[in-house]
Amino acid sequence: MNRILVVFVVTAALMLFIFDSADWYAANAALPRYCEKPEETVVIVHEILTSPSPSEGKEKRPYIVAAKLIFLVPQLEGEQLDDYLYRLRRKISEVCGVIF
């Protein structure tokens, strides 16, 4: 029984460390990449979420970059699109120190 408890505690501590590290990376390394053109990125995120083929006939790189942002700041369950885009703008503003 003690072995199971030790394995559980070690596994739980490792998982907490991994999740905390992922949050730190998102806030300090990944999100600041979006500070260069924040409004353009939010417009592309809106297009990705609403259009069936958002990058058709356009350069794909900005769409790939914006899709990573959707992964870093996911839409909450039941959250309206406008509310999500507002929350996304707020998050970028916090990280970048800009208001747009």
C-alpha positions in Angstrom: 0.0 0.0 0.0 2.9 2.4 0.8 4.3 1.8 -2.7 1.1 2.8 -4.3 0.9 6.0 -2.2 4.5 6.9 -3.1 3.9 6.3 -6.8 0.7 8.4 -6.6 2.4 11.3 -4.8 5.3 11.3 -7.2 3.0 11.2 -10.2 0.8 14.0 -8.9 3.8 16.2 -8.2 5.3 15.5 -11.6 2.0 16.4 -13.3 1.7 19.7 -11.3 5.2 20.6 -12.3 4.5 19.9 -16.0 1.3 22.0 -16.0 2.9 24.8 -14.1 5.8 24.8 -16.5 3.5 24.9 -19.5 1.6 27.9 -18.0 5.0 29.7 -17.5 6.1 29.0 -21.0 2.8 30.2 -22.5 2.9 33.5 -20.5 6.7 34.2 -20.9 7.7 32.7 -24.2 4.8 31.9 -26.4 2.3 34.7 -26.0 4.9 37.6 -26.3 5.4 36.5 -30.0 2.0 38.0 -30.8 2.9 41.5 -29.6 4.2 42.6 -33.1 0.8 42.7 -34.8 -1.9 41.9 -32.2 -4.9 43.3 -34.0 -4.1 41.5 -37.2 -3.7 38.2 -35.2 -7.1 38.7 -33.6 -8.7 39.3 -37.0 -7.2 36.1 -38.3 -8.4 34.2 -35.3 -11.9 35.5 -36.0 -11.6 34.4 -39.6 -10.3 30.9 -38.6 -13.2 30.4 -36.2 -15.9 31.6 -38.7 -14.8 30.7 -42.2 -14.9 27.2 -43.6 -11.6 27.8 -45.5 -10.0 30.9 -44.0 -6.6 30.9 -45.7 -7.8 30.0 -49.2 -5.7 31.9 -51.7 -3.7 33.7 -49.0 -0.3 33.2 -47.3 -0.7 30.4 -44.8 1.9 31.3 -42.2 -0.2 34.0 -40.4 -3.0 31.5 -40.1 -0.7 28.9 -38.6 0.6 31.4 -36.1 -2.9 32.5 -35.1 -4.0 28.9 -34.8 -1.3 28.4 -32.2 -2.8 31.3 -30.2 -6.2 29.5 -30.2 -4.3 26.6 -28.6 -2.6 28.8 -26.0 -5.8 30.8 -25.1 -8.7 28.3 -25.9 -12.3 29.3 -26.1 -14.2 28.3 -23.0 -17.2 26.0 -23.3 -20.3 27.9 -24.2 -18.3 31.2 -24.6 -19.7 33.4 -27.4 -17.3 34.3 -30.2 -17.3 38.1 -29.4 -16.6 37.4 -25.7 -13.8 35.1 -26.6 -12.2 37.6 -28.9 -12.5 40.3 -26.2 -10.8 38.0 -23.7 -8.1 37.2 -26.3 -7.5 40.9 -26.8 -7.3 41.4 -23.0 -4.8 38.6 -22.7 -2.6 39.9 -25.5 -2.8 43.4 -24.0 -1.7 42.1 -20.6 1.2 40.2 -22.0 2.3 42.9 -24.4 1.5 46.0 -22.4 -0.5 47.5 -25.3 -4.1 48.5 -25.6 -5.9 48.0 -28.9 
